[in-house]
Amino acid sequence: MHGHWQEAFLLNPLLVSLLPYILTGLVLENSSLRNTYSGFRQRWYGLAATRFFVGLIVVWWIWRIWDTLTC
């Protein structure tokens, strides 16, 4: 991204929007906080959250394709 946040957002707004969520998950998974915040980790990064984000990505993908076809 090289600090070009506006261009990055225009190219992939879903990734840029989810970046804080992804970074938080990486920090919680790879640090001593893993055991301290295990309940939070399970709730926000567990199976239900995984299903939600997979569904969100599929809907986003279909919407982007649909949007390009209608333009």
RALIN-V740271 format. One record per residue. N is the residue number from 1. RES is the residue in one small letter. PSI is psi in degrees with one decimal (NA if undefined). Layout:
n = [N	N]
res = [RES	RES]
psi = [PSI	PSI]
This chain:
n = [1	2	3	4	5	6	7	8	9	10	11	12	13	14	15	16	17	18	19	20	21	22	23	24	25	26	27	28	29	30	31	32	33	34	35	36	37	38	39	40	41	42	43	44	45	46	47	48	49	50	51	52	53	54	55	56	57	58	59	60	61	62	63	64	65	66	67	68	69	70	71]
res = [m	h	g	h	w	q	e	a	f	l	l	n	p	l	l	v	s	l	l	p	y	i	l	t	g	l	v	l	e	n	s	s	l	r	n	t	y	s	g	f	r	q	r	w	y	g	l	a	a	t	r	f	f	v	g	l	i	v	v	w	w	i	w	r	i	w	d	t	l	t	c]
psi = [-32.6	30.9	2.3	71.3	-36.7	-43.5	-40.7	-41.4	-38.8	-34.7	-36.1	77.9	-29.2	-45.1	-44.9	-38.9	-34.1	-1.7	-44.7	-38.7	-45.0	-45.9	-39.4	-42.9	-41.1	-40.7	-45.3	-33.5	-33.1	31.8	179.8	-10.1	-8.2	-47.0	-30.0	-41.4	41.0	-36.9	-45.1	-44.7	-44.1	-40.4	-44.6	-15.7	17.1	-162.8	-42.2	-41.6	-38.6	-45.2	-41.8	-48.2	-32.6	-43.7	-42.1	-42.8	-41.0	-45.0	-42.6	-44.6	-48.0	-42.9	-42.3	-41.0	-46.1	-40.8	-38.1	-31.5	-30.1	-9.5	NA]
